[in-house]
């Protein structure tokens, strides 16, 4: 009896001291260097950059790891674990004691680090993928706050090059140990052509992404078809996806042909005999092979952040270089924001010991969408827009953060449904996401007839009249090839607003200071309307076709559930249609609701979150993620001569001094609402004084 008790105690002790089954096993730091020429970033002092590789193991039998689709179909090591690795980078104070003991984890975007472009006001010339020089750090916002800033690879489709973060994941295999195959669809459109008319492309669409090889170059063996359509979206906008016309097999080949037809046979490239056109989308259906276990991209974030937050050393005894962290803030921008929404929904915000990973999260410009990642043959690079790539599984229920009943099944579900591990969350969209990423569905019923009450753990904000993204100081342009869009792009940069929201999230997490109230358009007050009910001011030479990215609950086949699985219906069936709404506008064309940047509140131009295409690129369809800028007339006489109903600069402000005064008043009003930092007021006022609109 005594021996049995001792054995039980020994077994329990072994259980308590055994390492967890899914973890970072080794952190290999290959390079360590002081950045920004050793300059001090506020009280945090100098910073150093650590680059290297993180190695992981995961037990596929553990319930928290089993959420990764196909993890049981990966090769195992001698311990019965799945091994994988990812590139990583850390920026940390040289003296950690001077920092804030807070980890700022940015979910990388296609292997790229993009937070500095939003929060640091870095320009397009900055080397954000390998920040080294003072210029690469812009205003240094995150570093001045003493954060440890970290990134890790997660996208198995990201190809090496240009300092992109990549991963090494195992391939999905069948019961005989062979790589699985599946019929998939991939699309080629103007974003792959760079304004040219190429004759050949990788099957992924670009060299920055890995292609899923076809099982053969023979079209019959590969079950291959190539279709062409003018737009993925019908007119008027609706959720259906037009099929278009099938291209004769004699007109294309699995081949690489940079010097023209017919080229060399290739299972990873396509050659189109007559070349690709900018006003067409091309859908290639084929049987592919070589699918990595893509959902492991959720474990790299989970276990990397958990290691940095909680562990003292890796399995080899290498010390955690940032041990002592007390708080983690996570941010995802655009597709990375979709990643965060799905990361939370599928339960990856708790590590294998049940500890919360992200204490606070900022989802920026993701709209209602979740990511196409936890699937066999997933494609996280494509993202649906009104014009293209609308086959992506991204908008099925649930849409909101809070738990509510599914309109069809009545079963409750929501993105935040695990109170013990859910983070405090800020969700911000620009105007563009209401048109392109169906952002209204984050706060309304699927029928678009009623506003929903938001979760107490969430704050949502509209950045009024802004476009999806840009770099600080970018000259307005016309999109791809500088000829894609009808109007110049929207140059208003969201930096001041995003910095304030970052501080608000930090305060909410660390001091429980409640963030500013939600600022989003609502059905109840008339600031959220159907696109055909927009009070458009009929600005001269600006087309308004009321087109938007139609949405629906879709059926991708019986092997998909909870935004994971195997897509069998490559062009999904519509189960029921969602009613997409957009922000109502004022007489200048600006969104009424939301956080209005001082250059929106006191404008020199109408700035919009959307733009339209020129005929060469598809006509009246929305022009990708770009907004528009249409300068206001300088005088009433100038406006009358042009037939422009908008007020002139002279009528609005009198002169430059009057304009600058209104910009400053708008900025200080935002500061009072904790929606702009006091230190950003001077910058905004200076830019107003230097505005080209008054020259």
Secondary structure, DSSP 8 states (H G I E B T S, - for coil): -HHHHHHHHHHHHHHHHS--SSEEEEEEEEEEEE-GGG---GGG--EEEEEEEEEEEE-TTSTTTTTSTTGGGS---TTS-EEEEEEEEEEEESSGGGS-SEEEEE--BTTB--HHHHHS---TTS-GGG--SGGGGTT-HHHHTT-EEEEE---TTB-S-TT---EE--B-B-TTS-B-EEEEEEEE-GGGTTTS--SEEETTSSTTB----BS-SSTTTTT-EEEEES-SS-SS--S-----EE--GGGEESEE-TTSSS-EE-TTEEEETT---TT-EEEEEEEEE--B-TTHHHHHHHHHHHHHHH-SB-TT--B-TTTT--EEEEEEETHHHHHHHHHHHTTTTB-TTS-BS-SEEEEES-TT---S-SBTT--SS----SSS-TTS----S--SSS-EE-TTT--EE-S---TTT--EEEEEEEHHHHHHS-GGGGTB-TTSSSB----TTEEEEEETT--S---TT-----SGGGTSBSSB------HHHHHHHHHHHHHHHHT-------B---TTTT-EEEGGG------TT---------EEEEE--TTB-SS-B----SS-EEEEEE--EEE-B-TTS-BSSSB--HHHHT-SEEEES--BB-GGGTTTSB-TT--EEEE--SSHHHHHHHT--S--HHHHHSSHHHHHHHHHHHHHHHHHTTSS-HHHHHHHHHHHHT-GGG-
